[in-house]
């Protein structure tokens, strides 16, 4: 039996949708401390297992972000939300974001993509470059 552990509903919902898209039927269980998604090991070939593991890593990152930011889910709305911003001096801070906006963003972007976007904005604020984009070297 393959088990995937989560702590928030949103990543579980996305993970189950992903599995359904692969034609797999998953079991779901709430242990009171975590949410488990289970699959029969025999139903998954090696290539599919690799795809599932990669997607699980993305969803677990989302789950971790939700946990780290102290968000609590209330059906599809978050109680509070934040985005990690990495600063040049090596510190990380949270930017307050409206729960509704973060929910919309996370439906379209992976946690990694959101992090890349936020870090690009932080870099632009900390190291302003007034040249037009067409005059800059891609980095």
Chimera marker file (.cmm) of the C-alpha trace (Angstrom):
<marker_set name="trace">
<marker id="1" x="0.000" y="0.000" z="0.000" r="1" g="1" b="0" radius="0.5"/>
<marker id="2" x="1.333" y="3.435" z="-0.959" r="1" g="1" b="0" radius="0.5"/>
<marker id="3" x="0.498" y="6.205" z="1.521" r="1" g="1" b="0" radius="0.5"/>
<marker id="4" x="0.730" y="9.955" z="0.965" r="1" g="1" b="0" radius="0.5"/>
<marker id="5" x="0.418" y="12.201" z="4.022" r="1" g="1" b="0" radius="0.5"/>
<marker id="6" x="-1.099" y="15.699" z="4.042" r="1" g="1" b="0" radius="0.5"/>
<marker id="7" x="-2.344" y="18.141" z="6.652" r="1" g="1" b="0" radius="0.5"/>
<marker id="8" x="-4.596" y="20.450" z="4.607" r="1" g="1" b="0" radius="0.5"/>
<marker id="9" x="-7.563" y="19.801" z="2.331" r="1" g="1" b="0" radius="0.5"/>
<marker id="10" x="-6.444" y="21.824" z="-0.724" r="1" g="1" b="0" radius="0.5"/>
<marker id="11" x="-3.348" y="19.725" z="-1.561" r="1" g="1" b="0" radius="0.5"/>
<marker id="12" x="-5.371" y="16.535" z="-0.969" r="1" g="1" b="0" radius="0.5"/>
<marker id="13" x="-8.047" y="17.743" z="-3.389" r="1" g="1" b="0" radius="0.5"/>
<marker id="14" x="-5.441" y="18.519" z="-6.065" r="1" g="1" b="0" radius="0.5"/>
<marker id="15" x="-3.595" y="15.244" z="-5.482" r="1" g="1" b="0" radius="0.5"/>
<marker id="16" x="-6.811" y="13.226" z="-5.783" r="1" g="1" b="0" radius="0.5"/>
<marker id="17" x="-7.697" y="15.077" z="-9.006" r="1" g="1" b="0" radius="0.5"/>
<marker id="18" x="-4.245" y="14.277" z="-10.381" r="1" g="1" b="0" radius="0.5"/>
<marker id="19" x="-4.656" y="10.587" z="-9.519" r="1" g="1" b="0" radius="0.5"/>
<marker id="20" x="-8.126" y="10.491" z="-11.073" r="1" g="1" b="0" radius="0.5"/>
<marker id="21" x="-6.633" y="12.019" z="-14.230" r="1" g="1" b="0" radius="0.5"/>
<marker id="22" x="-4.201" y="9.094" z="-14.307" r="1" g="1" b="0" radius="0.5"/>
<marker id="23" x="-7.133" y="6.674" z="-14.081" r="1" g="1" b="0" radius="0.5"/>
<marker id="24" x="-6.315" y="5.646" z="-10.508" r="1" g="1" b="0" radius="0.5"/>
<marker id="25" x="-8.698" y="5.218" z="-7.612" r="1" g="1" b="0" radius="0.5"/>
<marker id="26" x="-7.332" y="6.384" z="-4.278" r="1" g="1" b="0" radius="0.5"/>
<marker id="27" x="-8.498" y="5.812" z="-0.742" r="1" g="1" b="0" radius="0.5"/>
<marker id="28" x="-8.730" y="8.725" z="1.670" r="1" g="1" b="0" radius="0.5"/>
<marker id="29" x="-8.576" y="8.636" z="5.434" r="1" g="1" b="0" radius="0.5"/>
<marker id="30" x="-8.564" y="11.323" z="8.119" r="1" g="1" b="0" radius="0.5"/>
<marker id="31" x="-6.492" y="10.116" z="11.087" r="1" g="1" b="0" radius="0.5"/>
<marker id="32" x="-7.334" y="13.162" z="13.169" r="1" g="1" b="0" radius="0.5"/>
<marker id="33" x="-3.707" y="14.294" z="12.917" r="1" g="1" b="0" radius="0.5"/>
<marker id="34" x="-3.255" y="13.989" z="9.163" r="1" g="1" b="0" radius="0.5"/>
<marker id="35" x="-5.023" y="13.207" z="5.910" r="1" g="1" b="0" radius="0.5"/>
<marker id="36" x="-3.885" y="10.050" z="4.136" r="1" g="1" b="0" radius="0.5"/>
<marker id="37" x="-4.280" y="9.237" z="0.473" r="1" g="1" b="0" radius="0.5"/>
<marker id="38" x="-3.643" y="5.569" z="-0.282" r="1" g="1" b="0" radius="0.5"/>
<marker id="39" x="-3.071" y="3.591" z="-3.461" r="1" g="1" b="0" radius="0.5"/>
<marker id="40" x="-2.703" y="-0.116" z="-4.084" r="1" g="1" b="0" radius="0.5"/>
<marker id="41" x="0.950" y="-0.572" z="-4.998" r="1" g="1" b="0" radius="0.5"/>
<marker id="42" x="0.115" y="-3.137" z="-7.707" r="1" g="1" b="0" radius="0.5"/>
<marker id="43" x="-2.017" y="-0.581" z="-9.551" r="1" g="1" b="0" radius="0.5"/>
<marker id="44" x="0.967" y="1.686" z="-10.267" r="1" g="1" b="0" radius="0.5"/>
<marker id="45" x="3.792" y="0.984" z="-12.729" r="1" g="1" b="0" radius="0.5"/>
<marker id="46" x="7.257" y="2.492" z="-12.248" r="1" g="1" b="0" radius="0.5"/>
<marker id="47" x="6.785" y="5.362" z="-14.710" r="1" g="1" b="0" radius="0.5"/>
<marker id="48" x="3.449" y="6.343" z="-13.172" r="1" g="1" b="0" radius="0.5"/>
<marker id="49" x="4.944" y="6.046" z="-9.675" r="1" g="1" b="0" radius="0.5"/>
<marker id="50" x="7.633" y="8.546" z="-10.665" r="1" g="1" b="0" radius="0.5"/>
<marker id="51" x="4.997" y="10.983" z="-11.964" r="1" g="1" b="0" radius="0.5"/>
<marker id="52" x="2.952" y="10.559" z="-8.777" r="1" g="1" b="0" radius="0.5"/>
<marker id="53" x="6.006" y="11.105" z="-6.571" r="1" g="1" b="0" radius="0.5"/>
<marker id="54" x="6.930" y="14.301" z="-8.437" r="1" g="1" b="0" radius="0.5"/>
<marker id="55" x="3.398" y="15.678" z="-8.106" r="1" g="1" b="0" radius="0.5"/>
<marker id="56" x="3.222" y="14.611" z="-4.454" r="1" g="1" b="0" radius="0.5"/>
<marker id="57" x="6.415" y="16.586" z="-3.803" r="1" g="1" b="0" radius="0.5"/>
<marker id="58" x="4.735" y="19.691" z="-5.262" r="1" g="1" b="0" radius="0.5"/>
<marker id="59" x="1.589" y="19.166" z="-3.213" r="1" g="1" b="0" radius="0.5"/>
<marker id="60" x="3.579" y="18.473" z="-0.054" r="1" g="1" b="0" radius="0.5"/>
<marker id="61" x="5.422" y="21.769" z="-0.627" r="1" g="1" b="0" radius="0.5"/>
<marker id="62" x="2.041" y="23.500" z="-0.863" r="1" g="1" b="0" radius="0.5"/>
<marker id="63" x="0.927" y="21.676" z="2.284" r="1" g="1" b="0" radius="0.5"/>
<marker id="64" x="4.098" y="22.866" z="4.047" r="1" g="1" b="0" radius="0.5"/>
<marker id="65" x="3.530" y="26.460" z="2.910" r="1" g="1" b="0" radius="0.5"/>
<marker id="66" x="0.005" y="26.349" z="4.273" r="1" g="1" b="0" radius="0.5"/>
<marker id="67" x="1.291" y="24.937" z="7.547" r="1" g="1" b="0" radius="0.5"/>
<marker id="68" x="4.182" y="27.410" z="7.798" r="1" g="1" b="0" radius="0.5"/>
<marker id="69" x="1.967" y="30.395" z="7.163" r="1" g="1" b="0" radius="0.5"/>
<marker id="70" x="-0.460" y="29.254" z="9.833" r="1" g="1" b="0" radius="0.5"/>
<marker id="71" x="-3.339" y="29.043" z="7.424" r="1" g="1" b="0" radius="0.5"/>
<marker id="72" x="-6.398" y="27.107" z="8.344" r="1" g="1" b="0" radius="0.5"/>
<marker id="73" x="-8.820" y="25.950" z="5.715" r="1" g="1" b="0" radius="0.5"/>
<marker id="74" x="-12.503" y="26.559" z="5.968" r="1" g="1" b="0" radius="0.5"/>
<marker id="75" x="-13.930" y="24.600" z="3.044" r="1" g="1" b="0" radius="0.5"/>
<marker id="76" x="-12.246" y="26.440" z="0.149" r="1" g="1" b="0" radius="0.5"/>
<marker id="77" x="-11.310" y="29.646" z="1.977" r="1" g="1" b="0" radius="0.5"/>
<marker id="78" x="-8.179" y="30.199" z="4.024" r="1" g="1" b="0" radius="0.5"/>
<marker id="79" x="-8.425" y="31.962" z="7.397" r="1" g="1" b="0" radius="0.5"/>
<marker id="80" x="-5.136" y="33.806" z="6.928" r="1" g="1" b="0" radius="0.5"/>
<marker id="81" x="-2.435" y="33.510" z="4.338" r="1" g="1" b="0" radius="0.5"/>
<marker id="82" x="1.088" y="34.557" z="3.561" r="1" g="1" b="0" radius="0.5"/>
<marker id="83" x="3.822" y="34.111" z="1.012" r="1" g="1" b="0" radius="0.5"/>
<marker id="84" x="7.468" y="33.566" z="1.896" r="1" g="1" b="0" radius="0.5"/>
<marker id="85" x="9.772" y="36.289" z="0.543" r="1" g="1" b="0" radius="0.5"/>
<marker id="86" x="13.502" y="35.532" z="0.485" r="1" g="1" b="0" radius="0.5"/>
<marker id="87" x="15.649" y="38.627" z="0.965" r="1" g="1" b="0" radius="0.5"/>
<marker id="88" x="19.186" y="39.219" z="-0.297" r="1" g="1" b="0" radius="0.5"/>
<marker id="89" x="20.597" y="39.223" z="3.231" r="1" g="1" b="0" radius="0.5"/>
<marker id="90" x="19.477" y="35.617" z="3.621" r="1" g="1" b="0" radius="0.5"/>
<marker id="91" x="16.427" y="36.204" z="5.797" r="1" g="1" b="0" radius="0.5"/>
<marker id="92" x="12.931" y="35.115" z="4.893" r="1" g="1" b="0" radius="0.5"/>
<marker id="93" x="9.811" y="37.065" z="5.759" r="1" g="1" b="0" radius="0.5"/>
<marker id="94" x="6.119" y="36.512" z="5.184" r="1" g="1" b="0" radius="0.5"/>
<marker id="95" x="4.095" y="38.864" z="3.023" r="1" g="1" b="0" radius="0.5"/>
<marker id="96" x="0.457" y="38.994" z="4.059" r="1" g="1" b="0" radius="0.5"/>
<marker id="97" x="-1.779" y="38.011" z="1.162" r="1" g="1" b="0" radius="0.5"/>
<marker id="98" x="-5.542" y="37.927" z="1.047" r="1" g="1" b="0" radius="0.5"/>
<marker id="99" x="-6.677" y="34.317" z="1.521" r="1" g="1" b="0" radius="0.5"/>
<marker id="100" x="-8.947" y="34.543" z="-1.505" r="1" g="1" b="0" radius="0.5"/>
<marker id="101" x="-6.134" y="35.816" z="-3.721" r="1" g="1" b="0" radius="0.5"/>
<marker id="102" x="-3.716" y="33.113" z="-2.553" r="1" g="1" b="0" radius="0.5"/>
<marker id="103" x="-6.359" y="30.458" z="-3.204" r="1" g="1" b="0" radius="0.5"/>
<marker id="104" x="-6.810" y="31.715" z="-6.788" r="1" g="1" b="0" radius="0.5"/>
<marker id="105" x="-3.055" y="31.868" z="-7.371" r="1" g="1" b="0" radius="0.5"/>
<marker id="106" x="-2.488" y="28.332" z="-6.068" r="1" g="1" b="0" radius="0.5"/>
<marker id="107" x="-5.087" y="27.014" z="-8.520" r="1" g="1" b="0" radius="0.5"/>
<marker id="108" x="-2.939" y="28.252" z="-11.403" r="1" g="1" b="0" radius="0.5"/>
<marker id="109" x="0.663" y="28.081" z="-10.148" r="1" g="1" b="0" radius="0.5"/>
<marker id="110" x="2.757" y="25.441" z="-8.450" r="1" g="1" b="0" radius="0.5"/>
<marker id="111" x="4.377" y="26.445" z="-5.153" r="1" g="1" b="0" radius="0.5"/>
<marker id="112" x="7.733" y="26.581" z="-6.978" r="1" g="1" b="0" radius="0.5"/>
<marker id="113" x="6.355" y="28.920" z="-9.659" r="1" g="1" b="0" radius="0.5"/>
<marker id="114" x="4.849" y="31.209" z="-7.034" r="1" g="1" b="0" radius="0.5"/>
<marker id="115" x="8.177" y="31.247" z="-5.174" r="1" g="1" b="0" radius="0.5"/>
<marker id="116" x="10.029" y="32.128" z="-8.385" r="1" g="1" b="0" radius="0.5"/>
<marker id="117" x="7.616" y="35.007" z="-9.063" r="1" g="1" b="0" radius="0.5"/>
<marker id="118" x="7.831" y="36.372" z="-5.520" r="1" g="1" b="0" radius="0.5"/>
<marker id="119" x="11.633" y="36.112" z="-5.484" r="1" g="1" b="0" radius="0.5"/>
<marker id="120" x="11.873" y="37.932" z="-8.847" r="1" g="1" b="0" radius="0.5"/>
<marker id="121" x="9.775" y="40.771" z="-7.430" r="1" g="1" b="0" radius="0.5"/>
<marker id="122" x="11.848" y="40.896" z="-4.219" r="1" g="1" b="0" radius="0.5"/>
<marker id="123" x="15.064" y="40.990" z="-6.272" r="1" g="1" b="0" radius="0.5"/>
<marker id="124" x="13.691" y="43.846" z="-8.397" r="1" g="1" b="0" radius="0.5"/>
<marker id="125" x="12.793" y="45.820" z="-5.263" r="1" g="1" b="0" radius="0.5"/>
<marker id="126" x="16.143" y="45.194" z="-3.561" r="1" g="1" b="0" radius="0.5"/>
<marker id="127" x="18.205" y="45.738" z="-6.738" r="1" g="1" b="0" radius="0.5"/>
<marker id="128" x="16.289" y="48.222" z="-8.888" r="1" g="1" b="0" radius="0.5"/>
<marker id="129" x="17.257" y="48.335" z="-12.563" r="1" g="1" b="0" radius="0.5"/>
<marker id="130" x="15.777" y="51.279" z="-14.443" r="1" g="1" b="0" radius="0.5"/>
<marker id="131" x="16.800" y="49.976" z="-17.881" r="1" g="1" b="0" radius="0.5"/>
<marker id="132" x="13.971" y="48.796" z="-20.153" r="1" g="1" b="0" radius="0.5"/>
<marker id="133" x="13.489" y="45.010" z="-20.207" r="1" g="1" b="0" radius="0.5"/>
<marker id="134" x="14.652" y="44.845" z="-23.825" r="1" g="1" b="0" radius="0.5"/>
<marker id="135" x="18.051" y="46.256" z="-22.772" r="1" g="1" b="0" radius="0.5"/>
<marker id="136" x="18.667" y="43.647" z="-20.045" r="1" g="1" b="0" radius="0.5"/>
<marker id="137" x="20.435" y="40.341" z="-20.487" r="1" g="1" b="0" radius="0.5"/>
<marker id="138" x="18.233" y="37.350" z="-19.679" r="1" g="1" b="0" radius="0.5"/>
<marker id="139" x="19.285" y="35.882" z="-16.379" r="1" g="1" b="0" radius="0.5"/>
<link id1="1" id2="2" r="1" g="1" b="0" radius="0.2"/>
<link id1="2" id2="3" r="1" g="1" b="0" radius="0.2"/>
<link id1="3" id2="4" r="1" g="1" b="0" radius="0.2"/>
<link id1="4" id2="5" r="1" g="1" b="0" radius="0.2"/>
<link id1="5" id2="6" r="1" g="1" b="0" radius="0.2"/>
<link id1="6" id2="7" r="1" g="1" b="0" radius="0.2"/>
<link id1="7" id2="8" r="1" g="1" b="0" radius="0.2"/>
<link id1="8" id2="9" r="1" g="1" b="0" radius="0.2"/>
<link id1="9" id2="10" r="1" g="1" b="0" radius="0.2"/>
<link id1="10" id2="11" r="1" g="1" b="0" radius="0.2"/>
<link id1="11" id2="12" r="1" g="1" b="0" radius="0.2"/>
<link id1="12" id2="13" r="1" g="1" b="0" radius="0.2"/>
<link id1="13" id2="14" r="1" g="1" b="0" radius="0.2"/>
<link id1="14" id2="15" r="1" g="1" b="0" radius="0.2"/>
<link id1="15" id2="16" r="1" g="1" b="0" radius="0.2"/>
<link id1="16" id2="17" r="1" g="1" b="0" radius="0.2"/>
<link id1="17" id2="18" r="1" g="1" b="0" radius="0.2"/>
<link id1="18" id2="19" r="1" g="1" b="0" radius="0.2"/>
<link id1="19" id2="20" r="1" g="1" b="0" radius="0.2"/>
<link id1="20" id2="21" r="1" g="1" b="0" radius="0.2"/>
<link id1="21" id2="22" r="1" g="1" b="0" radius="0.2"/>
<link id1="22" id2="23" r="1" g="1" b="0" radius="0.2"/>
<link id1="23" id2="24" r="1" g="1" b="0" radius="0.2"/>
<link id1="24" id2="25" r="1" g="1" b="0" radius="0.2"/>
<link id1="25" id2="26" r="1" g="1" b="0" radius="0.2"/>
<link id1="26" id2="27" r="1" g="1" b="0" radius="0.2"/>
<link id1="27" id2="28" r="1" g="1" b="0" radius="0.2"/>
<link id1="28" id2="29" r="1" g="1" b="0" radius="0.2"/>
<link id1="29" id2="30" r="1" g="1" b="0" radius="0.2"/>
<link id1="30" id2="31" r="1" g="1" b="0" radius="0.2"/>
<link id1="31" id2="32" r="1" g="1" b="0" radius="0.2"/>
<link id1="32" id2="33" r="1" g="1" b="0" radius="0.2"/>
<link id1="33" id2="34" r="1" g="1" b="0" radius="0.2"/>
<link id1="34" id2="35" r="1" g="1" b="0" radius="0.2"/>
<link id1="35" id2="36" r="1" g="1" b="0" radius="0.2"/>
<link id1="36" id2="37" r="1" g="1" b="0" radius="0.2"/>
<link id1="37" id2="38" r="1" g="1" b="0" radius="0.2"/>
<link id1="38" id2="39" r="1" g="1" b="0" radius="0.2"/>
<link id1="39" id2="40" r="1" g="1" b="0" radius="0.2"/>
<link id1="40" id2="41" r="1" g="1" b="0" radius="0.2"/>
<link id1="41" id2="42" r="1" g="1" b="0" radius="0.2"/>
<link id1="42" id2="43" r="1" g="1" b="0" radius="0.2"/>
<link id1="43" id2="44" r="1" g="1" b="0" radius="0.2"/>
<link id1="44" id2="45" r="1" g="1" b="0" radius="0.2"/>
<link id1="45" id2="46" r="1" g="1" b="0" radius="0.2"/>
<link id1="46" id2="47" r="1" g="1" b="0" radius="0.2"/>
<link id1="47" id2="48" r="1" g="1" b="0" radius="0.2"/>
<link id1="48" id2="49" r="1" g="1" b="0" radius="0.2"/>
<link id1="49" id2="50" r="1" g="1" b="0" radius="0.2"/>
<link id1="50" id2="51" r="1" g="1" b="0" radius="0.2"/>
<link id1="51" id2="52" r="1" g="1" b="0" radius="0.2"/>
<link id1="52" id2="53" r="1" g="1" b="0" radius="0.2"/>
<link id1="53" id2="54" r="1" g="1" b="0" radius="0.2"/>
<link id1="54" id2="55" r="1" g="1" b="0" radius="0.2"/>
<link id1="55" id2="56" r="1" g="1" b="0" radius="0.2"/>
<link id1="56" id2="57" r="1" g="1" b="0" radius="0.2"/>
<link id1="57" id2="58" r="1" g="1" b="0" radius="0.2"/>
<link id1="58" id2="59" r="1" g="1" b="0" radius="0.2"/>
<link id1="59" id2="60" r="1" g="1" b="0" radius="0.2"/>
<link id1="60" id2="61" r="1" g="1" b="0" radius="0.2"/>
<link id1="61" id2="62" r="1" g="1" b="0" radius="0.2"/>
<link id1="62" id2="63" r="1" g="1" b="0" radius="0.2"/>
<link id1="63" id2="64" r="1" g="1" b="0" radius="0.2"/>
<link id1="64" id2="65" r="1" g="1" b="0" radius="0.2"/>
<link id1="65" id2="66" r="1" g="1" b="0" radius="0.2"/>
<link id1="66" id2="67" r="1" g="1" b="0" radius="0.2"/>
<link id1="67" id2="68" r="1" g="1" b="0" radius="0.2"/>
<link id1="68" id2="69" r="1" g="1" b="0" radius="0.2"/>
<link id1="69" id2="70" r="1" g="1" b="0" radius="0.2"/>
<link id1="70" id2="71" r="1" g="1" b="0" radius="0.2"/>
<link id1="71" id2="72" r="1" g="1" b="0" radius="0.2"/>
<link id1="72" id2="73" r="1" g="1" b="0" radius="0.2"/>
<link id1="73" id2="74" r="1" g="1" b="0" radius="0.2"/>
<link id1="74" id2="75" r="1" g="1" b="0" radius="0.2"/>
<link id1="75" id2="76" r="1" g="1" b="0" radius="0.2"/>
<link id1="76" id2="77" r="1" g="1" b="0" radius="0.2"/>
<link id1="77" id2="78" r="1" g="1" b="0" radius="0.2"/>
<link id1="78" id2="79" r="1" g="1" b="0" radius="0.2"/>
<link id1="79" id2="80" r="1" g="1" b="0" radius="0.2"/>
<link id1="80" id2="81" r="1" g="1" b="0" radius="0.2"/>
<link id1="81" id2="82" r="1" g="1" b="0" radius="0.2"/>
<link id1="82" id2="83" r="1" g="1" b="0" radius="0.2"/>
<link id1="83" id2="84" r="1" g="1" b="0" radius="0.2"/>
<link id1="84" id2="85" r="1" g="1" b="0" radius="0.2"/>
<link id1="85" id2="86" r="1" g="1" b="0" radius="0.2"/>
<link id1="86" id2="87" r="1" g="1" b="0" radius="0.2"/>
<link id1="87" id2="88" r="1" g="1" b="0" radius="0.2"/>
<link id1="88" id2="89" r="1" g="1" b="0" radius="0.2"/>
<link id1="89" id2="90" r="1" g="1" b="0" radius="0.2"/>
<link id1="90" id2="91" r="1" g="1" b="0" radius="0.2"/>
<link id1="91" id2="92" r="1" g="1" b="0" radius="0.2"/>
<link id1="92" id2="93" r="1" g="1" b="0" radius="0.2"/>
<link id1="93" id2="94" r="1" g="1" b="0" radius="0.2"/>
<link id1="94" id2="95" r="1" g="1" b="0" radius="0.2"/>
<link id1="95" id2="96" r="1" g="1" b="0" radius="0.2"/>
<link id1="96" id2="97" r="1" g="1" b="0" radius="0.2"/>
<link id1="97" id2="98" r="1" g="1" b="0" radius="0.2"/>
<link id1="98" id2="99" r="1" g="1" b="0" radius="0.2"/>
<link id1="99" id2="100" r="1" g="1" b="0" radius="0.2"/>
<link id1="100" id2="101" r="1" g="1" b="0" radius="0.2"/>
<link id1="101" id2="102" r="1" g="1" b="0" radius="0.2"/>
<link id1="102" id2="103" r="1" g="1" b="0" radius="0.2"/>
<link id1="103" id2="104" r="1" g="1" b="0" radius="0.2"/>
<link id1="104" id2="105" r="1" g="1" b="0" radius="0.2"/>
<link id1="105" id2="106" r="1" g="1" b="0" radius="0.2"/>
<link id1="106" id2="107" r="1" g="1" b="0" radius="0.2"/>
<link id1="107" id2="108" r="1" g="1" b="0" radius="0.2"/>
<link id1="108" id2="109" r="1" g="1" b="0" radius="0.2"/>
<link id1="109" id2="110" r="1" g="1" b="0" radius="0.2"/>
<link id1="110" id2="111" r="1" g="1" b="0" radius="0.2"/>
<link id1="111" id2="112" r="1" g="1" b="0" radius="0.2"/>
<link id1="112" id2="113" r="1" g="1" b="0" radius="0.2"/>
<link id1="113" id2="114" r="1" g="1" b="0" radius="0.2"/>
<link id1="114" id2="115" r="1" g="1" b="0" radius="0.2"/>
<link id1="115" id2="116" r="1" g="1" b="0" radius="0.2"/>
<link id1="116" id2="117" r="1" g="1" b="0" radius="0.2"/>
<link id1="117" id2="118" r="1" g="1" b="0" radius="0.2"/>
<link id1="118" id2="119" r="1" g="1" b="0" radius="0.2"/>
<link id1="119" id2="120" r="1" g="1" b="0" radius="0.2"/>
<link id1="120" id2="121" r="1" g="1" b="0" radius="0.2"/>
<link id1="121" id2="122" r="1" g="1" b="0" radius="0.2"/>
<link id1="122" id2="123" r="1" g="1" b="0" radius="0.2"/>
<link id1="123" id2="124" r="1" g="1" b="0" radius="0.2"/>
<link id1="124" id2="125" r="1" g="1" b="0" radius="0.2"/>
<link id1="125" id2="126" r="1" g="1" b="0" radius="0.2"/>
<link id1="126" id2="127" r="1" g="1" b="0" radius="0.2"/>
<link id1="127" id2="128" r="1" g="1" b="0" radius="0.2"/>
<link id1="128" id2="129" r="1" g="1" b="0" radius="0.2"/>
<link id1="129" id2="130" r="1" g="1" b="0" radius="0.2"/>
<link id1="130" id2="131" r="1" g="1" b="0" radius="0.2"/>
<link id1="131" id2="132" r="1" g="1" b="0" radius="0.2"/>
<link id1="132" id2="133" r="1" g="1" b="0" radius="0.2"/>
<link id1="133" id2="134" r="1" g="1" b="0" radius="0.2"/>
<link id1="134" id2="135" r="1" g="1" b="0" radius="0.2"/>
<link id1="135" id2="136" r="1" g="1" b="0" radius="0.2"/>
<link id1="136" id2="137" r="1" g="1" b="0" radius="0.2"/>
<link id1="137" id2="138" r="1" g="1" b="0" radius="0.2"/>
<link id1="138" id2="139" r="1" g="1" b="0" radius="0.2"/>
</marker_set>
